[in-house]
């Protein structure tokens, strides 16, 4: 190590970067100027930025790991407590493990993301009334010609893996009807039904597709010539808490990103919950 940073300084900058866009260059040059004014001159060109950024990154990684470790301890203790309650009162467990038996209430993940929308005392699940919105931004890009960073997944990542997005991309490409067949069959003649594993009526998805076509039929918002990751699409609850994000790799919004997000949402909701609104 060639630089020692006081933990309180790292805490201060971490807190700052939650409120403004992270800017290591500005912080480092501010610190350099601040120290220089007090007679502490750092030699060399750009002496602080890279080393300070590394210190901050690894400190934050350590914080995340510690937080995740504590969460796991609490989860284990909670499951034990629930099991004890179950044995004592001989009632079914309130939160079955995901993927094993159908959920009786929103998943642990959703309840942690927004307790107001998905948490609270579990009543009858059909009274769950949650709103989610989806939008995309094209500010976060990755240069196609720059190497990708090594995979360092945050323990509480909200990103859906690219492999999952690809499945929906392939599915949409496979089932999307050609323009001619669309013209032949009017929408009203079609039977409304659920599409694939999504518990959202077909008519809603068709309206969704139309809105994408109307908004972005040919418009490109980011060039795939220069970027392999062109933006982010996110699903948020009505309190602006991010539920999930996907990395976009196309020049504009595409329907399969929405499907990926919607499917993920329903996988975390009780099976009797259905979506019924414009997307
Ligand atoms: Zn919420």
py3Dmol code that shows the C-alpha trace and the ligand (Angstrom):
import py3Dmol

protein = """\
ATOM      1  CA  UNK A   1       0.000   0.000   0.000  1.00  0.00           C
ATOM      2  CA  UNK A   2       1.233   3.466  -0.835  1.00  0.00           C
ATOM      3  CA  UNK A   3      -1.603   5.527   0.581  1.00  0.00           C
ATOM      4  CA  UNK A   4      -3.396   5.486   3.917  1.00  0.00           C
ATOM      5  CA  UNK A   5      -6.778   7.188   4.099  1.00  0.00           C
ATOM      6  CA  UNK A   6      -8.671   7.931   7.274  1.00  0.00           C
ATOM      7  CA  UNK A   7     -11.851   5.861   7.343  1.00  0.00           C
ATOM      8  CA  UNK A   8     -13.939   8.906   8.230  1.00  0.00           C
ATOM      9  CA  UNK A   9     -12.800  10.545   4.969  1.00  0.00           C
ATOM     10  CA  UNK A  10     -13.875   7.430   3.061  1.00  0.00           C
ATOM     11  CA  UNK A  11     -17.218   7.483   4.889  1.00  0.00           C
ATOM     12  CA  UNK A  12     -17.665  11.159   4.024  1.00  0.00           C
ATOM     13  CA  UNK A  13     -16.950  10.612   0.314  1.00  0.00           C
ATOM     14  CA  UNK A  14     -19.157   7.494   0.233  1.00  0.00           C
ATOM     15  CA  UNK A  15     -21.993   9.525   1.678  1.00  0.00           C
ATOM     16  CA  UNK A  16     -21.325  12.334  -0.814  1.00  0.00           C
ATOM     17  CA  UNK A  17     -21.412   9.919  -3.761  1.00  0.00           C
ATOM     18  CA  UNK A  18     -24.873   8.778  -2.714  1.00  0.00           C
ATOM     19  CA  UNK A  19     -26.093  12.301  -3.335  1.00  0.00           C
ATOM     20  CA  UNK A  20     -24.092  13.386  -6.386  1.00  0.00           C
ATOM     21  CA  UNK A  21     -22.683  11.468  -9.314  1.00  0.00           C
ATOM     22  CA  UNK A  22     -19.418   9.829  -8.211  1.00  0.00           C
ATOM     23  CA  UNK A  23     -16.555  12.050  -9.299  1.00  0.00           C
ATOM     24  CA  UNK A  24     -13.175  10.823  -8.096  1.00  0.00           C
ATOM     25  CA  UNK A  25     -11.292  13.434 -10.079  1.00  0.00           C
ATOM     26  CA  UNK A  26     -13.066  16.325  -8.363  1.00  0.00           C
ATOM     27  CA  UNK A  27     -12.691  14.836  -4.891  1.00  0.00           C
ATOM     28  CA  UNK A  28      -9.006  14.039  -5.378  1.00  0.00           C
ATOM     29  CA  UNK A  29      -8.096  17.457  -6.773  1.00  0.00           C
ATOM     30  CA  UNK A  30     -10.083  19.123  -3.964  1.00  0.00           C
ATOM     31  CA  UNK A  31      -8.146  17.133  -1.372  1.00  0.00           C
ATOM     32  CA  UNK A  32      -4.840  17.940  -3.072  1.00  0.00           C
ATOM     33  CA  UNK A  33      -5.631  21.673  -3.120  1.00  0.00           C
ATOM     34  CA  UNK A  34      -6.896  21.554   0.476  1.00  0.00           C
ATOM     35  CA  UNK A  35      -3.684  19.863   1.677  1.00  0.00           C
ATOM     36  CA  UNK A  36      -1.433  22.098  -0.413  1.00  0.00           C
ATOM     37  CA  UNK A  37      -2.956  25.214   1.143  1.00  0.00           C
ATOM     38  CA  UNK A  38      -1.874  23.807   4.497  1.00  0.00           C
ATOM     39  CA  UNK A  39       1.652  23.081   3.378  1.00  0.00           C
ATOM     40  CA  UNK A  40       1.273  19.411   2.480  1.00  0.00           C
ATOM     41  CA  UNK A  41       2.332  19.229  -1.146  1.00  0.00           C
ATOM     42  CA  UNK A  42       1.881  15.896  -2.903  1.00  0.00           C
ATOM     43  CA  UNK A  43       4.536  15.342  -5.520  1.00  0.00           C
ATOM     44  CA  UNK A  44       4.040  13.898  -8.974  1.00  0.00           C
ATOM     45  CA  UNK A  45       1.389  14.281 -11.613  1.00  0.00           C
ATOM     46  CA  UNK A  46      -2.115  13.364 -10.520  1.00  0.00           C
ATOM     47  CA  UNK A  47      -0.744  11.872  -7.266  1.00  0.00           C
ATOM     48  CA  UNK A  48      -3.986  11.040  -5.523  1.00  0.00           C
ATOM     49  CA  UNK A  49      -6.835  10.154  -7.844  1.00  0.00           C
ATOM     50  CA  UNK A  50      -6.076   6.554  -8.783  1.00  0.00           C
ATOM     51  CA  UNK A  51      -4.904   5.462  -5.339  1.00  0.00           C
ATOM     52  CA  UNK A  52      -7.752   7.250  -3.577  1.00  0.00           C
ATOM     53  CA  UNK A  53     -10.278   5.650  -5.959  1.00  0.00           C
ATOM     54  CA  UNK A  54      -8.843   2.212  -5.214  1.00  0.00           C
ATOM     55  CA  UNK A  55      -8.980   2.821  -1.469  1.00  0.00           C
ATOM     56  CA  UNK A  56     -12.603   3.953  -1.719  1.00  0.00           C
ATOM     57  CA  UNK A  57     -13.630   1.064  -3.960  1.00  0.00           C
ATOM     58  CA  UNK A  58     -12.181  -1.609  -1.698  1.00  0.00           C
ATOM     59  CA  UNK A  59     -13.497   0.044   1.436  1.00  0.00           C
ATOM     60  CA  UNK A  60     -16.996   0.080  -0.098  1.00  0.00           C
ATOM     61  CA  UNK A  61     -16.566  -3.559  -1.130  1.00  0.00           C
ATOM     62  CA  UNK A  62     -15.638  -4.405   2.446  1.00  0.00           C
ATOM     63  CA  UNK A  63     -18.692  -2.536   3.735  1.00  0.00           C
ATOM     64  CA  UNK A  64     -20.954  -4.409   1.295  1.00  0.00           C
ATOM     65  CA  UNK A  65     -19.522  -7.784   2.314  1.00  0.00           C
ATOM     66  CA  UNK A  66     -19.943  -6.990   5.989  1.00  0.00           C
ATOM     67  CA  UNK A  67     -23.515  -5.844   5.434  1.00  0.00           C
ATOM     68  CA  UNK A  68     -24.276  -8.984   3.437  1.00  0.00           C
ATOM     69  CA  UNK A  69     -22.749 -11.181   6.155  1.00  0.00           C
ATOM     70  CA  UNK A  70     -24.964  -9.573   8.822  1.00  0.00           C
ATOM     71  CA  UNK A  71     -28.042  -9.960   6.582  1.00  0.00           C
ATOM     72  CA  UNK A  72     -27.305 -13.649   6.177  1.00  0.00           C
ATOM     73  CA  UNK A  73     -27.003 -14.118   9.943  1.00  0.00           C
ATOM     74  CA  UNK A  74     -30.349 -12.371  10.435  1.00  0.00           C
ATOM     75  CA  UNK A  75     -31.967 -14.494   7.707  1.00  0.00           C
ATOM     76  CA  UNK A  76     -30.764 -17.716   9.329  1.00  0.00           C
ATOM     77  CA  UNK A  77     -32.009 -16.614  12.734  1.00  0.00           C
ATOM     78  CA  UNK A  78     -35.335 -15.527  11.241  1.00  0.00           C
ATOM     79  CA  UNK A  79     -35.877 -18.834   9.467  1.00  0.00           C
ATOM     80  CA  UNK A  80     -35.131 -20.699  12.667  1.00  0.00           C
ATOM     81  CA  UNK A  81     -37.635 -18.550  14.524  1.00  0.00           C
ATOM     82  CA  UNK A  82     -40.290 -19.107  11.853  1.00  0.00           C
ATOM     83  CA  UNK A  83     -39.663 -22.838  11.977  1.00  0.00           C
ATOM     84  CA  UNK A  84     -40.051 -22.846  15.743  1.00  0.00           C
ATOM     85  CA  UNK A  85     -43.309 -20.915  15.460  1.00  0.00           C
ATOM     86  CA  UNK A  86     -44.507 -23.327  12.840  1.00  0.00           C
ATOM     87  CA  UNK A  87     -43.769 -26.336  15.007  1.00  0.00           C
ATOM     88  CA  UNK A  88     -45.350 -24.685  18.024  1.00  0.00           C
ATOM     89  CA  UNK A  89     -48.586 -23.637  16.344  1.00  0.00           C
ATOM     90  CA  UNK A  90     -48.594 -26.181  13.535  1.00  0.00           C
ATOM     91  CA  UNK A  91     -49.265 -23.523  10.899  1.00  0.00           C
ATOM     92  CA  UNK A  92     -47.771 -23.379   7.411  1.00  0.00           C
ATOM     93  CA  UNK A  93     -44.685 -21.262   7.040  1.00  0.00           C
ATOM     94  CA  UNK A  94     -45.439 -17.715   6.046  1.00  0.00           C
ATOM     95  CA  UNK A  95     -42.618 -17.438   3.566  1.00  0.00           C
ATOM     96  CA  UNK A  96     -41.827 -20.604   1.714  1.00  0.00           C
ATOM     97  CA  UNK A  97     -38.438 -20.730   0.076  1.00  0.00           C
ATOM     98  CA  UNK A  98     -38.465 -19.323  -3.437  1.00  0.00           C
ATOM     99  CA  UNK A  99     -38.797 -21.913  -6.148  1.00  0.00           C
ATOM    100  CA  UNK A 100     -39.867 -24.732  -3.842  1.00  0.00           C
ATOM    101  CA  UNK A 101     -43.535 -24.062  -3.105  1.00  0.00           C
ATOM    102  CA  UNK A 102     -45.753 -21.241  -4.375  1.00  0.00           C
ATOM    103  CA  UNK A 103     -45.273 -17.935  -2.607  1.00  0.00           C
ATOM    104  CA  UNK A 104     -48.051 -16.911  -0.241  1.00  0.00           C
ATOM    105  CA  UNK A 105     -46.822 -13.317  -0.138  1.00  0.00           C
ATOM    106  CA  UNK A 106     -44.252 -11.230  -2.038  1.00  0.00           C
ATOM    107  CA  UNK A 107     -40.729 -12.629  -1.879  1.00  0.00           C
ATOM    108  CA  UNK A 108     -38.177 -11.695   0.716  1.00  0.00           C
ATOM    109  CA  UNK A 109     -36.343  -9.749  -1.983  1.00  0.00           C
ATOM    110  CA  UNK A 110     -39.348  -7.577  -2.878  1.00  0.00           C
ATOM    111  CA  UNK A 111     -40.242  -6.944   0.740  1.00  0.00           C
ATOM    112  CA  UNK A 112     -36.675  -5.782   1.339  1.00  0.00           C
ATOM    113  CA  UNK A 113     -36.705  -3.537  -1.738  1.00  0.00           C
ATOM    114  CA  UNK A 114     -39.863  -1.719  -0.640  1.00  0.00           C
ATOM    115  CA  UNK A 115     -41.558  -2.715   2.609  1.00  0.00           C
ATOM    116  CA  UNK A 116     -44.368  -0.199   1.961  1.00  0.00           C
ATOM    117  CA  UNK A 117     -45.389  -1.814  -1.334  1.00  0.00           C
ATOM    118  CA  UNK A 118     -44.669  -5.444  -0.578  1.00  0.00           C
ATOM    119  CA  UNK A 119     -44.152  -5.825   3.160  1.00  0.00           C
ATOM    120  CA  UNK A 120     -46.256  -5.485   6.230  1.00  0.00           C
ATOM    121  CA  UNK A 121     -48.394  -8.067   7.901  1.00  0.00           C
ATOM    122  CA  UNK A 122     -49.486 -10.569   5.357  1.00  0.00           C
ATOM    123  CA  UNK A 123     -53.181 -10.379   4.675  1.00  0.00           C
ATOM    124  CA  UNK A 124     -54.972 -12.341   1.990  1.00  0.00           C
ATOM    125  CA  UNK A 125     -52.616 -12.170  -0.975  1.00  0.00           C
ATOM    126  CA  UNK A 126     -55.312 -11.162  -3.434  1.00  0.00           C
ATOM    127  CA  UNK A 127     -55.477  -7.814  -1.644  1.00  0.00           C
ATOM    128  CA  UNK A 128     -51.928  -7.005  -2.683  1.00  0.00           C
ATOM    129  CA  UNK A 129     -52.076  -3.813  -4.681  1.00  0.00           C
ATOM    130  CA  UNK A 130     -48.688  -2.733  -5.946  1.00  0.00           C
ATOM    131  CA  UNK A 131     -47.662  -0.467  -8.796  1.00  0.00           C
ATOM    132  CA  UNK A 132     -44.480  -0.703 -10.796  1.00  0.00           C
ATOM    133  CA  UNK A 133     -43.245   1.422 -13.652  1.00  0.00           C
ATOM    134  CA  UNK A 134     -40.579   0.828 -16.258  1.00  0.00           C
ATOM    135  CA  UNK A 135     -38.366   3.374 -17.957  1.00  0.00           C
ATOM    136  CA  UNK A 136     -35.043   3.516 -19.756  1.00  0.00           C
ATOM    137  CA  UNK A 137     -32.082   5.871 -19.789  1.00  0.00           C
ATOM    138  CA  UNK A 138     -29.307   6.071 -22.313  1.00  0.00           C
ATOM    139  CA  UNK A 139     -26.741   7.813 -20.137  1.00  0.00           C
ATOM    140  CA  UNK A 140     -24.924   4.712 -18.868  1.00  0.00           C
ATOM    141  CA  UNK A 141     -22.916   3.232 -21.723  1.00  0.00           C
ATOM    142  CA  UNK A 142     -19.932   0.970 -22.147  1.00  0.00           C
ATOM    143  CA  UNK A 143     -17.368   1.636 -24.854  1.00  0.00           C
ATOM    144  CA  UNK A 144     -17.392  -1.319 -27.213  1.00  0.00           C
ATOM    145  CA  UNK A 145     -13.668  -1.118 -27.777  1.00  0.00           C
ATOM    146  CA  UNK A 146     -12.722  -0.856 -24.134  1.00  0.00           C
ATOM    147  CA  UNK A 147     -12.274  -4.064 -22.233  1.00  0.00           C
ATOM    148  CA  UNK A 148     -15.015  -5.025 -19.849  1.00  0.00           C
ATOM    149  CA  UNK A 149     -14.267  -4.866 -16.166  1.00  0.00           C
ATOM    150  CA  UNK A 150     -13.831  -8.212 -14.438  1.00  0.00           C
ATOM    151  CA  UNK A 151     -17.104  -9.428 -13.014  1.00  0.00           C
ATOM    152  CA  UNK A 152     -17.498  -8.152  -9.473  1.00  0.00           C
ATOM    153  CA  UNK A 153     -21.098  -8.685  -8.565  1.00  0.00           C
ATOM    154  CA  UNK A 154     -22.532  -6.685  -5.717  1.00  0.00           C
ATOM    155  CA  UNK A 155     -24.001  -9.022  -3.078  1.00  0.00           C
ATOM    156  CA  UNK A 156     -27.281  -7.125  -3.357  1.00  0.00           C
ATOM    157  CA  UNK A 157     -27.236  -6.586  -7.094  1.00  0.00           C
ATOM    158  CA  UNK A 158     -30.470  -5.498  -8.740  1.00  0.00           C
ATOM    159  CA  UNK A 159     -29.231  -6.341 -12.233  1.00  0.00           C
ATOM    160  CA  UNK A 160     -30.875  -9.198 -14.109  1.00  0.00           C
ATOM    161  CA  UNK A 161     -28.222 -11.377 -15.806  1.00  0.00           C
ATOM    162  CA  UNK A 162     -27.711 -10.884 -19.536  1.00  0.00           C
ATOM    163  CA  UNK A 163     -28.407 -14.582 -20.138  1.00  0.00           C
ATOM    164  CA  UNK A 164     -31.964 -14.108 -18.832  1.00  0.00           C
ATOM    165  CA  UNK A 165     -32.509 -11.062 -21.066  1.00  0.00           C
ATOM    166  CA  UNK A 166     -31.203 -13.044 -24.034  1.00  0.00           C
ATOM    167  CA  UNK A 167     -33.850 -15.735 -23.511  1.00  0.00           C
ATOM    168  CA  UNK A 168     -36.599 -13.150 -23.894  1.00  0.00           C
ATOM    169  CA  UNK A 169     -34.848 -11.514 -26.834  1.00  0.00           C
ATOM    170  CA  UNK A 170     -34.775 -14.867 -28.644  1.00  0.00           C
ATOM    171  CA  UNK A 171     -38.390 -15.598 -27.714  1.00  0.00           C
ATOM    172  CA  UNK A 172     -39.662 -12.238 -29.032  1.00  0.00           C
ATOM    173  CA  UNK A 173     -37.697 -12.666 -32.267  1.00  0.00           C
ATOM    174  CA  UNK A 174     -39.218 -16.118 -32.682  1.00  0.00           C
ATOM    175  CA  UNK A 175     -42.882 -15.298 -32.061  1.00  0.00           C
ATOM    176  CA  UNK A 176     -43.133 -11.736 -33.381  1.00  0.00           C
ATOM    177  CA  UNK A 177     -45.589 -11.918 -36.285  1.00  0.00           C
ATOM    178  CA  UNK A 178     -44.651 -10.422 -39.618  1.00  0.00           C
ATOM    179  CA  UNK A 179     -46.337  -7.185 -40.680  1.00  0.00           C
ATOM    180  CA  UNK A 180     -48.541  -9.010 -43.207  1.00  0.00           C
ATOM    181  CA  UNK A 181     -49.993 -11.430 -40.713  1.00  0.00           C
ATOM    182  CA  UNK A 182     -50.664  -8.544 -38.353  1.00  0.00           C
ATOM    183  CA  UNK A 183     -52.742  -6.855 -41.019  1.00  0.00           C
ATOM    184  CA  UNK A 184     -54.684 -10.022 -41.748  1.00  0.00           C
ATOM    185  CA  UNK A 185     -55.817 -10.559 -38.209  1.00  0.00           C
ATOM    186  CA  UNK A 186     -57.407  -7.692 -36.419  1.00  0.00           C
ATOM    187  CA  UNK A 187     -56.682  -7.462 -32.755  1.00  0.00           C
ATOM    188  CA  UNK A 188     -60.339  -7.913 -31.795  1.00  0.00           C
ATOM    189  CA  UNK A 189     -60.469 -11.241 -33.583  1.00  0.00           C
ATOM    190  CA  UNK A 190     -57.664 -12.626 -31.514  1.00  0.00           C
ATOM    191  CA  UNK A 191     -58.347 -14.493 -28.333  1.00  0.00           C
ATOM    192  CA  UNK A 192     -57.003 -12.705 -25.337  1.00  0.00           C
ATOM    193  CA  UNK A 193     -54.716 -14.982 -23.387  1.00  0.00           C
ATOM    194  CA  UNK A 194     -51.610 -14.999 -21.252  1.00  0.00           C
ATOM    195  CA  UNK A 195     -48.324 -14.847 -23.141  1.00  0.00           C
ATOM    196  CA  UNK A 196     -45.806 -17.526 -22.159  1.00  0.00           C
ATOM    197  CA  UNK A 197     -45.053 -17.484 -18.460  1.00  0.00           C
ATOM    198  CA  UNK A 198     -46.238 -13.895 -18.016  1.00  0.00           C
ATOM    199  CA  UNK A 199     -49.464 -13.432 -16.119  1.00  0.00           C
ATOM    200  CA  UNK A 200     -50.356 -10.372 -18.176  1.00  0.00           C
ATOM    201  CA  UNK A 201     -53.068 -10.510 -20.845  1.00  0.00           C
ATOM    202  CA  UNK A 202     -52.024 -10.554 -24.482  1.00  0.00           C
ATOM    203  CA  UNK A 203     -54.007  -7.407 -25.238  1.00  0.00           C
ATOM    204  CA  UNK A 204     -51.937  -5.434 -22.722  1.00  0.00           C
ATOM    205  CA  UNK A 205     -48.706  -6.677 -24.261  1.00  0.00           C
ATOM    206  CA  UNK A 206     -49.936  -5.743 -27.750  1.00  0.00           C
ATOM    207  CA  UNK A 207     -50.683  -2.224 -26.566  1.00  0.00           C
ATOM    208  CA  UNK A 208     -47.216  -2.156 -25.063  1.00  0.00           C
ATOM    209  CA  UNK A 209     -45.682  -3.142 -28.375  1.00  0.00           C
ATOM    210  CA  UNK A 210     -47.638  -0.418 -30.151  1.00  0.00           C
ATOM    211  CA  UNK A 211     -46.381   2.186 -27.734  1.00  0.00           C
ATOM    212  CA  UNK A 212     -42.795   1.115 -28.413  1.00  0.00           C
ATOM    213  CA  UNK A 213     -43.358   1.273 -32.155  1.00  0.00           C
ATOM    214  CA  UNK A 214     -45.010   4.679 -31.935  1.00  0.00           C
ATOM    215  CA  UNK A 215     -42.309   6.120 -29.731  1.00  0.00           C
ATOM    216  CA  UNK A 216     -39.195   4.606 -31.206  1.00  0.00           C
ATOM    217  CA  UNK A 217     -39.935   2.930 -34.477  1.00  0.00           C
ATOM    218  CA  UNK A 218     -36.699   3.915 -36.148  1.00  0.00           C
ATOM    219  CA  UNK A 219     -35.126   6.298 -33.705  1.00  0.00           C
ATOM    220  CA  UNK A 220     -31.752   5.270 -32.360  1.00  0.00           C
ATOM    221  CA  UNK A 221     -30.835   6.651 -28.987  1.00  0.00           C
ATOM    222  CA  UNK A 222     -27.394   5.125 -28.692  1.00  0.00           C
ATOM    223  CA  UNK A 223     -25.008   3.778 -31.264  1.00  0.00           C
ATOM    224  CA  UNK A 224     -24.149   0.098 -31.135  1.00  0.00           C
ATOM    225  CA  UNK A 225     -21.228   0.944 -33.373  1.00  0.00           C
ATOM    226  CA  UNK A 226     -19.411   2.478 -30.435  1.00  0.00           C
ATOM    227  CA  UNK A 227     -21.146   0.954 -27.417  1.00  0.00           C
ATOM    228  CA  UNK A 228     -21.878  -2.641 -26.481  1.00  0.00           C
ATOM    229  CA  UNK A 229     -23.946  -1.537 -23.514  1.00  0.00           C
ATOM    230  CA  UNK A 230     -26.198   1.319 -24.558  1.00  0.00           C
ATOM    231  CA  UNK A 231     -28.259   2.118 -21.484  1.00  0.00           C
ATOM    232  CA  UNK A 232     -30.291   0.866 -18.574  1.00  0.00           C
ATOM    233  CA  UNK A 233     -33.928  -0.106 -18.252  1.00  0.00           C
ATOM    234  CA  UNK A 234     -35.316  -0.231 -14.765  1.00  0.00           C
ATOM    235  CA  UNK A 235     -38.449  -1.270 -12.948  1.00  0.00           C
ATOM    236  CA  UNK A 236     -39.352   0.927 -10.002  1.00  0.00           C
ATOM    237  CA  UNK A 237     -42.112   0.821  -7.423  1.00  0.00           C
ATOM    238  CA  UNK A 238     -44.263   3.875  -6.886  1.00  0.00           C
ATOM    239  CA  UNK A 239     -41.862   5.065  -4.192  1.00  0.00           C
ATOM    240  CA  UNK A 240     -39.052   5.202  -6.754  1.00  0.00           C
ATOM    241  CA  UNK A 241     -37.259   2.226  -5.239  1.00  0.00           C
ATOM    242  CA  UNK A 242     -35.431   0.267  -7.926  1.00  0.00           C
ATOM    243  CA  UNK A 243     -36.763  -3.296  -8.102  1.00  0.00           C
ATOM    244  CA  UNK A 244     -34.578  -4.526 -10.978  1.00  0.00           C
ATOM    245  CA  UNK A 245     -32.368  -3.216 -13.772  1.00  0.00           C
ATOM    246  CA  UNK A 246     -31.319  -4.647 -17.103  1.00  0.00           C
ATOM    247  CA  UNK A 247     -28.395  -3.612 -19.253  1.00  0.00           C
ATOM    248  CA  UNK A 248     -29.585  -2.640 -22.710  1.00  0.00           C
ATOM    249  CA  UNK A 249     -27.481  -3.582 -25.700  1.00  0.00           C
ATOM    250  CA  UNK A 250     -29.741  -2.262 -28.478  1.00  0.00           C
ATOM    251  CA  UNK A 251     -29.869   1.264 -29.962  1.00  0.00           C
ATOM    252  CA  UNK A 252     -33.341   1.928 -28.488  1.00  0.00           C
ATOM    253  CA  UNK A 253     -35.880   0.466 -26.079  1.00  0.00           C
ATOM    254  CA  UNK A 254     -36.945  -3.048 -27.012  1.00  0.00           C
ATOM    255  CA  UNK A 255     -39.875  -5.055 -25.815  1.00  0.00           C
ATOM    256  CA  UNK A 256     -37.880  -8.006 -24.537  1.00  0.00           C
ATOM    257  CA  UNK A 257     -36.334  -5.886 -21.775  1.00  0.00           C
ATOM    258  CA  UNK A 258     -39.824  -5.174 -20.484  1.00  0.00           C
ATOM    259  CA  UNK A 259     -40.788  -8.845 -20.625  1.00  0.00           C
ATOM    260  CA  UNK A 260     -37.666  -9.755 -18.673  1.00  0.00           C
ATOM    261  CA  UNK A 261     -38.532  -7.272 -15.946  1.00  0.00           C
ATOM    262  CA  UNK A 262     -42.217  -8.193 -15.815  1.00  0.00           C
ATOM    263  CA  UNK A 263     -41.472 -11.897 -15.625  1.00  0.00           C
ATOM    264  CA  UNK A 264     -38.996 -11.329 -12.826  1.00  0.00           C
ATOM    265  CA  UNK A 265     -41.625  -9.319 -10.917  1.00  0.00           C
ATOM    266  CA  UNK A 266     -44.248 -12.058 -11.205  1.00  0.00           C
ATOM    267  CA  UNK A 267     -41.736 -14.695 -10.132  1.00  0.00           C
ATOM    268  CA  UNK A 268     -41.464 -12.800  -6.868  1.00  0.00           C
ATOM    269  CA  UNK A 269     -45.208 -12.349  -6.333  1.00  0.00           C
ATOM    270  CA  UNK A 270     -47.787 -14.873  -5.129  1.00  0.00           C
ATOM    271  CA  UNK A 271     -49.138 -16.916  -7.997  1.00  0.00           C
ATOM    272  CA  UNK A 272     -52.687 -15.563  -7.632  1.00  0.00           C
ATOM    273  CA  UNK A 273     -51.525 -12.010  -8.449  1.00  0.00           C
ATOM    274  CA  UNK A 274     -52.198 -10.841 -12.001  1.00  0.00           C
ATOM    275  CA  UNK A 275     -51.111  -7.774 -13.889  1.00  0.00           C
ATOM    276  CA  UNK A 276     -53.821  -5.693 -15.478  1.00  0.00           C
ATOM    277  CA  UNK A 277     -52.699  -2.331 -16.635  1.00  0.00           C
ATOM    278  CA  UNK A 278     -50.912  -0.617 -19.462  1.00  0.00           C
ATOM    279  CA  UNK A 279     -47.184  -1.135 -19.247  1.00  0.00           C
TER     280      UNK A 279
END
"""
ligand_1 = """\
1
ZN
Zn -42.757 1.074 -2.990
"""
view = py3Dmol.view(width=600, height=400)
view.addModel(protein, "pdb")
view.setStyle({"model": 0}, {"cartoon": {"style": "trace"}})
view.addModel(ligand_1, "xyz")
view.setStyle({"model": 1}, {"stick": {}})
view.zoomTo()
view.show()
